[in-house]
Amino acid sequence: MDRWTERVPATWNRHLSALVSFTTWTQRQDLLETSPARRLTPRTPVRRGDRAIPGSS
């Protein structure tokens, strides 16, 4: 996850979601006892204001 530390929150959250999904599967298969992602938290995305396409006059 260090690779994505400086990325935008959406990238961090996408990779975290994939990691959580994979580790959940490994725990169900009895391959892992605990999730390595248990201490990682999702990041709050930055709001960029109104992204609507302006209408024609």
C-alpha positions as CSV (number, residue, x, y, z in Angstrom):
1,M,0.0,0.0,0.0
2,D,3.0,2.3,0.3
3,R,3.0,2.5,-3.4
4,W,-0.4,4.3,-3.3
5,T,0.3,6.6,-0.4
6,E,0.6,9.7,-2.5
7,R,-2.3,8.9,-4.9
8,V,-5.7,10.5,-4.8
9,P,-8.1,9.0,-2.3
10,A,-10.2,7.2,-4.9
11,T,-7.1,5.2,-6.0
12,W,-6.3,4.4,-2.4
13,N,-9.8,3.3,-1.7
14,R,-10.0,1.2,-4.9
15,H,-6.8,-0.7,-4.0
16,L,-7.9,-1.1,-0.4
17,S,-11.2,-2.5,-1.5
18,A,-9.4,-5.1,-3.7
19,L,-7.1,-6.0,-0.8
20,V,-10.0,-6.4,1.7
21,S,-11.9,-8.5,-0.8
22,F,-8.9,-10.8,-1.4
23,T,-8.1,-11.2,2.2
24,T,-11.8,-12.0,3.0
25,W,-11.6,-14.8,0.5
26,T,-8.3,-16.1,1.9
27,Q,-9.8,-16.1,5.4
28,R,-12.8,-18.1,4.2
29,Q,-10.4,-20.6,2.7
30,D,-8.5,-20.8,6.0
31,L,-5.4,-19.5,4.4
32,L,-5.1,-16.4,6.7
33,E,-6.2,-15.9,10.2
34,T,-6.3,-12.1,10.2
35,S,-6.6,-9.5,7.5
36,P,-3.4,-7.5,6.8
37,A,-5.8,-4.6,5.9
38,R,-7.4,-4.4,9.3
39,R,-5.4,-1.3,10.3
40,L,-5.9,0.5,6.9
41,T,-8.7,3.0,6.6
42,P,-10.5,4.4,3.6
43,R,-9.7,8.0,2.7
44,T,-12.3,10.7,2.2
45,P,-12.4,11.8,-1.5
46,V,-11.8,15.5,-2.2
47,R,-14.9,17.3,-3.5
48,R,-14.3,19.2,-6.7
49,G,-17.4,21.2,-6.8
50,D,-20.1,21.0,-9.4
51,R,-19.0,18.7,-12.3
52,A,-22.2,19.1,-14.3
53,I,-21.9,19.9,-18.0
54,P,-23.2,23.4,-18.6
55,G,-26.4,23.6,-20.7
56,S,-26.5,25.5,-24.0
57,S,-28.3,28.9,-24.0
